[in-house]
Amino acid sequence: MNPQVEIPNRLLSATEVAALLNVSRSFVYKLIDYGNLPCVRIRRALRVRPEALQAFIEKNSTTIHVQGAGGDQVSKPEANRFRF
């Protein structure tokens, strides 16, 4: 996941969230079902607030330090693994 994703300023469908995160729609539904991604229910439709998606991305993004070829430390973003 890229923390620099451009998120539209409106409620997002599971399909849109999946496209932004580059994951499947069913994975987005799992994130919602397990409480990892808050959503708004409008009748049978689930929608995600942009602020909730941004918070999810920030919470699940980490930086690891890797030794470069010249001995320099290089920061590399890495996503946390989800545990269900």
Secondary structure, DSSP 8 states (H G I E B T S, - for coil): --TT----SS-B-HHHHHHHHTS-HHHHHHHHHTTSS--EEETTEEEB-HHHHHHHHHHTEEEEEEE-TTS-EEEEEEE-----
